[in-house]
């Protein structure tokens, strides 16, 4: 499939993508066969989705209220759901600032409360 024009762009968590793909899957099943790429994508989001879409968006919004938080990083955190400070530090490895222990603990608390 060739994309002719980009209509819009939105960052999605894996659970949100799973929810959208489930709707597409239902439509495509009614029409006929699922393509190879769609089947592989559905299998991927099924394997890596760790919560439902509403919970994931709520967690993203909570994380965005924190300092030093970018939307891309919040989405990545929700997709991975890190459990330790080191896992969070690895997500921030490419950033030009260092997080304090309090910042990391605050993020881990939000993650723990949502799961």
C-alpha positions in Angstrom: 0.0 0.0 0.0 1.4 3.4 -1.0 0.6 6.4 1.2 -0.2 9.4 -1.0 -0.7 12.0 1.6 -0.4 12.3 5.4 -3.7 13.5 6.9 -2.7 13.7 10.5 -0.4 12.3 13.1 -1.1 11.4 16.7 1.0 9.6 19.3 -0.6 6.4 20.6 0.2 3.9 23.3 0.3 0.2 22.4 -3.0 -0.4 24.2 -4.7 2.4 22.2 -3.3 1.0 19.0 -4.6 -2.4 20.0 -8.1 -1.0 20.5 -8.0 0.6 17.1 -6.7 -2.5 15.4 -9.4 -4.6 17.1 -12.0 -2.4 15.4 -10.2 -2.7 12.0 -9.9 -6.4 12.5 -13.7 -6.7 13.0 -14.4 -4.7 9.9 -11.9 -6.6 7.7 -13.2 -10.0 8.9 -16.7 -9.0 7.7 -15.2 -7.9 4.3 -13.0 -10.9 3.8 -9.5 -11.8 4.6 -6.9 -10.1 6.9 -3.7 -9.2 5.2 -0.3 -10.5 6.4 0.9 -7.2 7.8 -2.3 -6.6 9.7 -2.2 -10.1 11.2 1.4 -9.6 12.3 0.6 -6.1 13.7 -2.4 -7.4 15.7 -0.2 -10.3 17.1 2.4 -7.7 18.2 0.0 -5.4 20.0 -1.7 -8.3 21.6 1.6 -9.6 23.0 2.9 -6.2 24.2 -0.3 -4.5 25.4 -0.2 -4.4 29.2 -3.3 -2.5 30.1 -6.4 -1.1 28.5 -6.5 2.0 26.3 -8.3 4.2 28.8 -5.9 3.4 31.6 -2.9 4.0 29.4 -4.2 7.4 28.3 -4.9 8.4 31.9 -1.3 7.4 32.9 0.1 9.4 29.9 -1.8 12.5 31.0 -0.6 12.0 34.6 3.0 11.7 33.5 2.7 14.8 31.3 1.9 16.8 34.4 5.4 16.1 35.7 8.5 18.3 35.0 10.9 17.1 32.3 8.3 15.0 30.6 7.8 15.0 26.9 4.8 13.3 25.2 7.1 10.8 23.4 8.7 9.8 26.6 5.4 9.5 28.4 4.1 7.2 25.7 7.3 5.1 25.9 7.0 4.8 29.6 3.4 3.6 29.4 4.3 1.1 26.7 7.1 -0.4 28.7 5.8 0.2 32.3 9.3 0.2 33.9 9.5 -1.1 37.4 12.9 0.2 38.6 14.8 3.5 38.5 17.4 2.0 36.2 14.7 1.1 33.6 13.4 4.7 33.8 16.9 6.1 33.4 17.4 4.0 30.3 14.4 5.6 28.7 15.9 9.0 29.5 19.4 8.0 28.3 19.3 10.2 25.2 18.0 13.3 27.0 20.3 16.2 27.9 19.2 16.3 31.6 19.5 14.0 34.6 16.5 13.0 36.7 16.7 13.1 40.4 15.8 10.2 42.6 12.6 12.0 43.6 11.6 12.5 40.0 12.1 8.8 39.3 10.2 7.7 42.4 7.3 10.0 41.5 7.1 8.4 38.0 7.3 4.9 39.5 4.6 5.7 42.0 2.3 6.8 39.1 3.1 3.6 37.3 2.4 1.5 40.4 -0.9 3.2 41.0 -2.1 2.6 37.5 -1.3 -1.1 37.3 
